[in-house]
């Protein structure tokens, strides 16, 4: 299993970013996929899940602002983040479990004015 995240950066509060995660080494289309994050000095926090049926679930604090999607043909997972807040600052990982299994190196998202 290999997961490679990209798309992070520095953005002002209220801004948007779209994260991508390229997956390989397993049958992506049949797996539930997850986004988790780790803020400075904190543990891993589940952010969202997307099922093979494309049903989704979100952490309440990001629901309505974040949207996760998947392209099974390309084995890519996405996280569209809108109306970002300073508390969204974290390293974001895609993973094969809500606990962060098989997560990649992560991509840094910094929300600051």
C-alpha positions in Angstrom: 0.0 0.0 0.0 1.3 3.4 -1.0 -0.5 6.7 -0.4 1.0 10.0 -1.5 -0.7 13.3 -0.4 -0.3 16.6 -2.1 -1.9 20.0 -2.5 -1.3 21.6 0.9 -0.1 25.1 1.5 -0.5 28.4 3.2 -3.9 30.0 2.9 -5.8 32.9 4.6 -8.8 32.3 6.8 -11.8 31.8 4.5 -9.7 30.5 1.7 -9.8 27.1 -0.1 -7.4 24.3 -0.9 -7.9 21.0 -2.7 -5.8 18.0 -1.5 -5.1 14.9 -3.5 -4.0 11.5 -2.6 -2.5 9.1 -5.1 -3.0 5.5 -4.1 -1.3 2.3 -5.4 -0.6 -1.2 -4.3 -4.2 -2.2 -3.5 -7.6 -2.3 -5.0 -8.5 1.3 -4.4 -12.1 1.1 -5.8 -13.2 -1.5 -3.2 -11.8 0.3 -0.1 -13.2 2.8 2.3 -10.8 5.7 2.3 -10.2 8.2 5.0 -8.7 11.7 5.6 -7.1 12.2 9.0 -5.1 15.2 10.3 -2.7 16.0 13.0 -2.5 19.5 14.4 0.7 20.7 16.1 1.1 19.0 19.5 -2.1 16.9 19.0 -2.9 13.4 18.1 -4.4 12.1 14.8 -8.0 13.2 14.2 -10.4 11.6 11.7 -11.7 14.1 9.2 -13.7 12.3 6.6 -14.6 8.9 5.1 -15.7 7.9 1.6 -17.2 4.5 0.9 -17.0 2.6 -2.4 -20.6 3.6 -2.9 -19.3 7.2 -2.6 -21.3 7.8 0.6 -19.4 10.1 2.8 -19.1 11.0 6.5 -17.5 14.1 8.1 -16.2 15.4 11.4 -18.9 17.8 12.6 -16.5 20.8 12.6 -15.8 20.4 8.9 -19.2 19.3 7.6 -20.5 21.7 5.1 -17.0 23.1 4.4 -15.0 20.0 3.3 -16.0 17.6 0.6 -14.2 14.3 -0.1 -14.5 12.6 -3.4 -12.7 9.8 -5.3 -11.7 8.9 -8.8 -11.6 5.2 -8.9 -10.3 5.1 -12.5 -7.2 7.0 -11.4 -7.0 5.7 -7.8 -7.0 9.3 -6.5 -8.7 10.6 -3.3 -9.6 14.2 -3.0 -10.4 16.6 -0.2 -11.9 20.0 -1.2 -11.6 22.4 1.7 -13.5 25.7 1.7 -14.0 28.4 4.2 -10.8 27.3 6.0 -10.3 28.3 9.6 -7.2 28.7 11.7 -8.1 25.6 13.6 -7.9 23.6 10.4 -4.1 24.0 10.5 -2.6 20.5 10.5 -0.8 17.9 8.5 -3.4 16.1 6.4 -3.1 12.4 5.6 -5.1 10.0 3.5 -5.3 6.5 5.1 -7.0 3.1 4.9 -8.5 3.4 8.3 -9.9 6.1 10.6 -6.8 5.5 12.8 -4.5 6.5 10.0 -3.3 3.1 8.9 -1.0 3.2 5.8 -1.0 6.9 5.7 1.6 8.7 3.6 4.0 11.5 4.4 1.1 14.0 4.6 0.7 17.5 3.3 0.9 20.6 5.5 -2.1 22.9 5.6 -1.5 26.2 7.3 -4.4 28.7 7.7 -3.2 32.0 8.9 -3.6 35.7 8.1 
